[in-house]
Amino acid sequence: MNDRSDQAVREIVIVGGGTAGWMTAAALSQKLAGTDTKIRLIESAEIGTVGVGEATLPQIREFNRLLDIDEAELMARTSATIKLGIEFRDWGRAGDHYIHPFGVHGEPIGPADFHHYWIRQNAVGQAEDFGSYCLPIVAAREGRFDTPPASPVSPLQDYTYAFQFDASLYAAFLADYAGARGTKRIEGKVVAVDSDGESGFIRSVTLASGQGIEGDLFIDCSGFRGLLIEQEMETGFADWSEWLPCNRAFAVPCAISGRVGPYTRATARSAGWQWRIPLQHRIGNGHVYCNRYISDQDAVDVLMANLEGEPVADPKQLFFTTGKRNRLWNRNCVAIGLSGGFLEPLESTSIDLIQSGILNLIALFPDKHCASSDVDEYNRLMDLEYDRIRDFLMLHYVLNQRDEPFWQDMREMKWPDSLRDKIEAFKRRALVPHYDHGLFQPASWLSVFLGQNLLPESWDPRADAMGAGDLAVRLSDIRAMIASDVDRMSEHLALIEQYRATYIGGSA
């Protein structure tokens, strides 16, 4: 009788640190606690990390809960602020602005979804701004935040939040966490990879020092290089530049001079867009652009001219190609983070894709043979995640009404059928995509559809059953309830200072 334990993965080798590597190490060290499996992470101080992804999505809170991390301590240690959503400026037309929130708009007021009633009222010019019916949007604009109640009295109070933090500090926090649970960090640079000639499985990697490190499962967190997944395994890359052509960015931090509100900002520019991410100690800024429409010098000039405070470092240029590996799990190698693919940071999806890769790996954790059924399912799930995020990012671009050549070309490009179908369904009947499994749910799509001036031709006829007077009263009541709830909330910065005093200042 075969001993199944002989086939168990005993040695996990993570190549690369940074956010992806240490998130992976932390999660695996927690989930595999008490087993004989050893985790080793190889990173070199000589190799820098991208390190500009500072905004997250609410799913990060689930990851932190999985690791039993105290949120308040994490925020203090990573210079974090709260994020209730992303504000988009000038994406439809110059002067437009809206917020994509982490919460729903309105509440049930009849058999149709709330947005159908708003669209009906808006059609006769009697609806207020759509965002004014969403509690996290109003709170973000007022600079307020309180942790959502565990049992909300009203659907209006059913919202969530994420963080804006220093990604390098988050990686360091998780490195301590993983180290305390047995993960061994090895300083070194991988210079060679040894694979089995028959199966193609990786057997070991060799460091510049000459040290060889064997493993059963290898996780590639080496960044854009794809040291294992591409340079060794030649997995191939699906280039999505035809749909998301921005291919460069400049990033620079600056001093804080304005209000540190609980939201990220993305402002459209002539050939791309600029991010603003407020942390406790600085503002993160960047200009994402396509070099076919603007020179590098002009791009950095645009960024530096639109900082709110004095720069505290020199701008750093990044080069990238949007897309993903043809297979994120190939044989006994799993690519997590930038080694697996890159989608521009417009909706703060980079860390979420890392998290999805980790959690799917844990759910399908293999033995030494890495069964093809598990590998195929992992790749199916990750492909679906990337595809749906790609469509949602494209939505922001194709719904613009700007005049510059870049934006005109984005409107006129050939759209994936999956995106075209979603847009047409909303344009005709105000139908919104809903996934059983997917990152962006109806509230997200609604925010962009309506925020960028796509008004449907019709709505759910059930919304017509309510009298005009009754509908006006219900909509007014919702706005009043939200305003009242927000008035009772704490100041965002007061909460941040409380966390700092507790975990940094030493007070109880």
KOLBAZA-383187 format. One record per residue (C-alpha): residue number from 1; x, y, z. Coordinates in pm, whole numbers, plus 32768, in hexadecimal, padded with zeros to 4 digits. Example, Ala and Ser with C-alpha at 12.3 -4.5 7.8 and 13.67 -1.06 7.14 Angstrom:
<pakes>
nr|c1|c2|c3
1|84CE|7E3E|830C .
2|8557|7F96|82CA .
</pakes>
This chain:
<pakes>
nr|c1|c2|c3
1|8000|8000|8000 .
2|808A|8153|7F9B .
3|80D2|824E|80AD .
4|8022|838B|8037 .
5|80FF|8457|811E .
6|8225|8409|8036 .
7|817C|84DA|7F2B .
8|8139|8609|8006 .
9|81E3|8751|7FB5 .
10|82F5|8777|80B9 .
11|83C6|8892|802A .
12|832E|89D6|7FA4 .
13|841E|8ACD|7F05 .
14|83A8|8C32|7EC9 .
15|8487|8CF4|7DDB .
16|8464|8E69|7E1E .
17|83EE|8F38|7F44 .
18|832F|907D|7F34 .
19|81BA|9084|7F6A .
20|8173|8F4B|7E9C .
21|8282|8E77|7F3A .
22|823A|8ED1|80A1 .
23|80C1|8EBE|807D .
24|80F3|8D5F|7FF3 .
25|81E4|8CFC|8106 .
26|8106|8D88|8218 .
27|7FCD|8CD6|819D .
28|8077|8B88|8161 .
29|812D|8B94|82AF .
30|7FDF|8BC5|835A .
31|7F1D|8ABF|8295 .
32|8030|89B9|82A6 .
33|8080|89ED|8418 .
34|80B2|88A2|84CA .
35|8116|87E4|838F .
36|8271|8773|8322 .
37|8271|8860|81F8 .
38|838F|895A|81F4 .
39|8378|8AAE|814E .
40|84A9|8B67|80D2 .
41|84A3|8CBD|802C .
42|85C6|8D33|7F58 .
43|85F6|8EA6|7F24 .
44|8718|8F85|7ED3 .
45|8752|90DE|7F60 .
46|87F2|9130|7E0F .
47|86AA|9103|7D56 .
48|85AD|9214|7D96 .
49|8436|91EB|7D9F .
50|8338|92BC|7CE0 .
51|82AD|9334|7E2D .
52|81B0|943A|7DBC .
53|806D|9377|7DEF .
54|7FE2|941B|7F25 .
55|7E67|9409|7EFB .
56|7D9E|92CE|7F3C .
57|7C3F|9242|7F1C .
58|7B5F|91C9|8039 .
59|7BC2|905F|7FFB .
60|7D0E|90AA|80A9 .
61|7C50|90AC|81F1 .
62|7BEE|8F40|81B9 .
63|7D5B|8EED|817F .
64|7DC2|8F9C|82BF .
65|7CAF|8EE8|837E .
66|7D2D|8D9E|82F5 .
67|7E7A|8DF0|8396 .
68|7DD2|8E72|84D5 .
69|7E79|8FC7|84AA .
70|7DFE|90E8|857D .
71|7D8A|91FA|848F .
72|7DDC|931D|8570 .
73|7F3E|92A1|85A8 .
74|7F6A|9260|8434 .
75|7EFB|93C2|83E1 .
76|7FEB|9458|84DB .
77|810F|9384|8463 .
78|80D5|93C7|82F0 .
79|807F|953B|8300 .
80|7F26|94E1|827E .
81|7DF0|95AE|8244 .
82|7C8E|9537|8203 .
83|7C09|950F|80A1 .
84|7A92|9520|8061 .
85|7AB3|952D|7EE7 .
86|7B5F|95CA|7DBD .
87|7B0D|9723|7D38 .
88|7B21|974B|7BBD .
89|7B55|98A9|7B36 .
90|7B2C|9914|79CA .
91|7AF5|97B3|7947 .
92|79AC|97F9|7898 .
93|79D7|9967|7841 .
94|7AC2|9A6D|78CF .
95|7A2E|9ADD|7A1A .
96|7974|9998|7A5F .
97|79B2|98DE|7BA2 .
98|791D|97AD|7C4D .
99|7980|96AC|7D51 .
100|7983|9533|7D27 .
101|7927|94CF|7E8D .
102|7945|9397|7F60 .
103|77D1|938B|7FA0 .
104|7680|9394|7EF5 .
105|75AF|94B6|7E7C .
106|745D|94E3|7F1F .
107|7388|93D3|7FB9 .
108|7267|92F9|7F43 .
109|7133|93D0|7F09 .
110|706B|92E7|7E2B .
111|7081|91B0|7D50 .
112|7188|9249|7C66 .
113|72F0|928D|7CC7 .
114|732C|93E8|7D54 .
115|73E5|9471|7C27 .
116|72B6|9440|7B48 .
117|71F0|9531|7C21 .
118|730C|962C|7C19 .
119|732A|9610|7A9D .
120|71B4|9646|7A79 .
121|71C3|977D|7B56 .
122|72FB|97FD|7AAA .
123|7250|97E2|7958 .
124|7163|98FA|79C3 .
125|7277|99C6|7A67 .
126|7208|9987|7BCD .
127|7321|98AD|7C58 .
128|744D|9926|7D1E .
129|75B0|98AF|7CD7 .
130|75B6|9732|7CDF .
131|76D4|9734|7DD9 .
132|7604|97F0|7ED8 .
133|753A|96B0|7F0C .
134|766D|95EC|7F7E .
135|76EC|9606|80E4 .
136|7861|95BE|80A6 .
137|7869|96C1|7F8F .
138|77D6|97D1|806B .
139|78BC|976C|818A .
140|79ED|9774|80A6 .
141|7996|98D0|802C .
142|796A|9948|8193 .
143|7AAC|98A6|820D .
144|79F6|97C6|8305 .
145|7A07|9656|8360 .
146|7989|955D|845D .
147|79A5|93E3|844F .
148|785F|935F|83B7 .
149|7772|92C6|84B5 .
150|7779|914B|84CB .
151|75FD|9146|84B3 .
152|7596|9277|83E8 .
153|743E|9302|8437 .
154|7417|9375|82CF .
155|74A3|92F3|8184 .
156|7537|9450|8161 .
157|762A|93F7|8279 .
158|769F|92BC|81C7 .
159|77EE|9330|813F .
160|7959|92CF|8162 .
161|7AB1|9367|8141 .
162|7C1B|9329|80E1 .
163|7D6D|93C6|812F .
164|7E65|94B1|8093 .
165|7FB4|9445|811D .
166|812A|943E|80DF .
167|8154|92F6|8021 .
168|82BF|92CF|808D .
169|8256|92EE|81FB .
170|8140|91F0|81C3 .
171|823C|90FC|812E .
172|8323|9133|825A .
173|81FF|90FC|834A .
174|81AC|8FB1|829F .
175|831C|8F4C|8295 .
176|8321|8F62|8411 .
177|81DC|8E9F|841E .
178|8258|8D8B|8339 .
179|83AB|8D7A|83E1 .
180|8309|8D48|8533 .
181|824F|8C1C|849E .
182|837B|8B6D|840F .
183|83B4|8C05|82B8 .
184|852A|8C1A|8276 .
185|85A9|8D44|81AF .
186|86DB|8D06|80D8 .
187|879F|8E2E|8055 .
188|8818|8DEF|7EF4 .
189|87E7|8E11|7D80 .
190|8771|8CEB|7CAF .
191|8862|8CB2|7B8F .
192|87FE|8B58|7B16 .
193|86D1|8A71|7B15 .
194|86E1|88F6|7AFC .
195|85B2|8843|7A6C .
196|8565|86D5|7A34 .
197|85A3|8680|78C8 .
198|8475|859B|78B1 .
199|8362|8644|797C .
200|83DB|87AB|795E .
201|83A6|87D8|7AD5 .
202|849B|88C0|7B83 .
203|8580|8801|7C6A .
204|8659|8916|7CF8 .
205|86DE|8A75|7CD1 .
206|8846|8AE4|7CFD .
207|88AF|8C2D|7D9B .
208|89D3|8D09|7D39 .
209|8A84|8C8A|7E71 .
210|8A78|8B29|7DE2 .
211|8971|8AB1|7ED9 .
212|886F|89C7|7E45 .
213|870C|89C4|7ECB .
214|862A|889E|7E7C .
215|84B0|88A7|7E8B .
216|836F|87EF|7E3B .
217|829F|8925|7DEB .
218|8331|8A6A|7D67 .
219|827B|8BB6|7D78 .
220|82F5|8CC6|7C8E .
221|82D8|8E1E|7D2C .
222|83FC|8EAD|7C66 .
223|8334|8FC9|7BCA .
224|8324|9026|7A5C .
225|8453|8F48|7A10 .
226|8391|8E08|7A4C .
227|84D8|8D5E|7AA5 .
228|843F|8C03|7AC6 .
229|82EF|8C11|7A15 .
230|8379|8CB4|78D9 .
231|84F3|8CB3|78C9 .
232|8507|8B46|792E .
233|83B7|8AB4|78C9 .
234|836D|8B90|779A .
235|81FC|8B98|77F4 .
236|81A5|8CB4|7706 .
237|80F4|8DFF|773A .
238|7FA1|8E7D|76C2 .
239|7FDD|8FE8|7661 .
240|7EAA|90C4|76A0 .
241|7F42|920A|7623 .
242|7E39|9223|7514 .
243|7D37|9256|7628 .
244|7E05|92FB|773A .
245|7F1C|93B3|7680 .
246|7FB2|947A|77A0 .
247|8112|93F0|77C1 .
248|81D7|94DB|78A1 .
249|81BB|959C|79E4 .
250|8278|9692|7AB9 .
251|8247|967E|7C33 .
252|82AC|977C|7D3A .
253|824A|97C0|7EA5 .
254|8204|991F|7F20 .
255|81C2|99D0|8066 .
256|805F|99F1|80E6 .
257|7FC7|9B48|80BF .
258|7E54|9B02|8091 .
259|7D55|9A2E|8148 .
260|7DA5|98BD|8171 .
261|7C51|9835|8115 .
262|7BE6|96C7|8120 .
263|7BFA|968B|7FAA .
264|7CE9|9665|7E87 .
265|7CD9|974D|7D58 .
266|7D0E|9709|7BE5 .
267|7D15|983D|7B05 .
268|7D0B|9818|798C .
269|7E27|98C0|78CC .
270|7E5A|98F2|7756 .
271|7EF9|979C|7719 .
272|7EAC|96DB|7856 .
273|7E5D|972A|79BF .
274|7EF7|9794|7B09 .
275|7ECC|96EA|7C5A .
276|7EC4|978B|7DB3 .
277|7ED6|96A7|7EE4 .
278|7EE3|9752|803B .
279|7FA4|96A2|814E .
280|7FE3|971D|82AF .
281|8139|97AB|825F .
282|8130|97FD|80EC .
283|8065|97FA|7FAC .
284|80B1|96F0|7EA7 .
285|8095|9774|7D42 .
286|80C3|96E1|7BEC .
287|807D|9724|7A7D .
288|801A|95F4|79AD .
289|8033|9638|7838 .
290|8066|95AE|76D9 .
291|81A9|9621|7638 .
292|810C|961D|74DD .
293|804D|9757|753F .
294|8139|9811|7627 .
295|82B1|981D|765A .
296|8356|97AB|779B .
297|83C6|990D|77E5 .
298|826C|999E|77B5 .
299|81D9|9886|7889 .
300|82BA|98CC|79B1 .
301|8282|9A42|7987 .
302|8108|9A0B|799F .
303|8136|9941|7ADC .
304|821C|9A38|7B88 .
305|8143|9B62|7B27 .
306|8014|9AC5|7BCD .
307|80A1|9A67|7D22 .
308|7FF3|9B03|7E4D .
309|8130|9B15|7F1F .
310|82A8|9B18|7EFE .
311|833B|99D4|7E70 .
312|83FB|990B|7F74 .
313|84B6|982F|7E7A .
314|8512|982A|7D0C .
315|840F|979E|7C1B .
316|843D|962D|7BC8 .
317|83E7|95AB|7A6E .
318|833E|945A|7A3B .
319|8313|9394|78FA .
320|820A|9288|78CD .
321|8131|91C9|77D9 .
322|7FCC|917C|783D .
323|7F67|9010|7829 .
324|7FA4|8EC4|78D3 .
325|8063|8D80|78B3 .
326|7FB9|8C77|77E1 .
327|7FBA|8B9C|7917 .
328|7FF3|8C24|7A73 .
329|802E|8AC2|7AF4 .
330|8117|89F7|7A18 .
331|818E|889F|7A8E .
332|820B|88D9|7BF3 .
333|8231|8A52|7BD3 .
334|8128|8B53|7C31 .
335|8152|8CC0|7BCC .
336|80C3|8DB7|7CC7 .
337|80CD|8F30|7CA4 .
338|8178|8FE4|7B85 .
339|821E|8EA3|7B10 .
340|80C1|8E26|7AB4 .
341|803F|8F5F|7A0A .
342|8004|90D2|7A22 .
343|7ECA|91A3|7A09 .
344|7EFB|9317|7A3D .
345|7EA9|9392|7B9E .
346|7D71|9455|7B3F .
347|7C91|9391|7C2C .
348|7D9B|9321|7D26 .
349|7D88|91B5|7CB5 .
350|7EF8|9152|7CCD .
351|7EF4|90E4|7E39 .
352|7DA0|9042|7E0B .
353|7E27|8F6C|7CEE .
354|7F42|8F01|7DD5 .
355|7E40|8EA4|7EDB .
356|7D6B|8DE3|7DE0 .
357|7E9A|8D21|7D6C .
358|7EF6|8CC4|7ED0 .
359|7D99|8C5E|7F3D .
360|7D5B|8B90|7E04 .
361|7EA9|8AE2|7E3D .
362|7E4A|8A93|7FA4 .
363|7CF7|8A0B|7F34 .
364|7D9C|8930|7E2A .
365|7EDB|88E7|7EE8 .
366|7F8A|87CA|7E32 .
367|8062|86A1|7E7B .
368|81B4|867A|7DD2 .
369|8115|860C|7C8B .
370|8042|874A|7C61 .
371|7F15|869B|7BC9 .
372|7EB0|872D|7A7A .
373|7D46|8750|7AEF .
374|7DB3|8836|7C0B .
375|7E9F|88FA|7B2B .
376|7D91|8928|7A22 .
377|7C8F|899A|7B21 .
378|7D80|8A95|7BB7 .
379|7DCB|8B24|7A5F .
380|7C59|8B31|7A09 .
381|7C0A|8BF6|7B44 .
382|7D2A|8CE7|7B16 .
383|7CE0|8D18|79A3 .
384|7B7B|8D73|79FC .
385|7BF4|8E69|7B04 .
386|7CE1|8F14|7A13 .
387|7BDF|8F20|78F9 .
388|7AD5|8FC2|79D2 .
389|7BC4|90C1|7A63 .
390|7C3F|9114|7903 .
391|7ADB|9159|7891 .
392|7A94|9236|79BD .
393|7BD2|9300|798B .
394|7B82|932B|781A .
395|7A28|93AA|7875 .
396|7ABF|94EA|7902 .
397|7B75|952F|77BE .
398|7A6F|94D8|76BA .
399|795E|95AA|775F .
400|7A25|96EE|774B .
401|79B1|9824|768E .
402|7B03|98D5|767E .
403|7B9C|9972|7545 .
404|7D0B|990D|7552 .
405|7D8B|9809|7456 .
406|7DD5|9709|7568 .
407|7C73|9718|75ED .
408|7BD5|9717|7494 .
409|7C97|95DD|743C .
410|7C29|9539|7581 .
411|7ABC|9575|7523 .
412|7AE9|94EF|73C4 .
413|7BB6|93B6|740F .
414|7B22|925C|73DB .
415|7A93|91F1|7529 .
416|7A8E|908B|75AA .
417|7934|8FF4|7574 .
418|7916|8FBB|76EB .
419|7932|9131|7729 .
420|785C|919D|7603 .
421|7740|90BD|767B .
422|774A|9157|77D7 .
423|7742|92BA|7750 .
424|7627|9272|765E .
425|7557|91C9|776D .
426|7575|92FA|784B .
427|753D|93F3|7732 .
428|73FD|9349|76C1 .
429|735B|92DB|7806 .
430|7439|9347|792C .
431|74A4|91DF|796C .
432|75DE|91BD|7A3D .
433|76D7|9098|7A42 .
434|76C1|8FB5|7B70 .
435|77B9|8E9C|7BAF .
436|77A6|8D7E|7CA4 .
437|7920|8D9C|7CAF .
438|79C5|8EDD|7C48 .
439|7A70|900E|7CD0 .
440|798F|9126|7C54 .
441|781E|9102|7CA1 .
442|76F0|91D3|7C2C .
443|7737|9304|7D06 .
444|788D|9326|7C63 .
445|780B|9310|7AFF .
446|76F2|9403|7B50 .
447|77E8|9502|7BD4 .
448|78AB|950A|7A8F .
449|7780|94EC|79A4 .
450|76CC|9614|7A3E .
451|7802|96D0|7AAF .
452|7878|96DF|7946 .
453|7727|974C|78BD .
454|769F|9609|7828 .
455|752A|9635|7866 .
456|744B|950E|7807 .
457|733B|9528|7702 .
458|7243|947A|77E8 .
459|721F|93E3|7940 .
460|716B|92CA|79F2 .
461|6FF6|930F|79B6 .
462|6FAA|92A8|7B1B .
463|7049|93EE|7B89 .
464|6F26|94A5|7AE4 .
465|6E2F|9413|7BDE .
466|6E90|950F|7CE9 .
467|6DED|9664|7CD3 .
468|6ECB|978D|7C80 .
469|6E85|9837|7DCD .
470|6ECA|96FF|7E99 .
471|700E|96C2|7DDD .
472|7086|9825|7E19 .
473|7045|97FE|7F8D .
474|70F8|96AE|7FA1 .
475|722A|9734|7EEF .
476|7233|9868|7FCB .
477|7215|9791|8105 .
478|733A|96B8|809B .
479|741A|97E5|806A .
480|73B0|9870|81BB .
481|73F8|9728|826F .
482|7552|9716|81D3 .
483|75A2|987E|8230 .
484|7534|983B|8395 .
485|7609|96FF|83B0 .
486|773B|97B0|8323 .
487|7712|98D3|8416 .
488|7736|97DD|8535 .
489|7875|9744|84AA .
490|79D2|978B|852D .
491|7ACE|9860|8477 .
492|7BAA|977C|83A8 .
493|7CED|981B|8421 .
494|7C82|9808|858E .
495|7C62|968F|856C .
496|7DBA|9678|84CB .
497|7E58|973F|85E6 .
498|7DB5|9658|86E2 .
499|7E56|9528|863F .
500|7FA9|95D4|8632 .
501|7F96|9631|87A1 .
502|7F40|94CC|8801 .
503|8043|940D|8737 .
504|8155|950A|86EE .
505|813D|9605|8808 .
506|8121|94FB|8916 .
507|7FE1|9571|89BD .
508|7EDC|9476|8A25 .
</pakes>
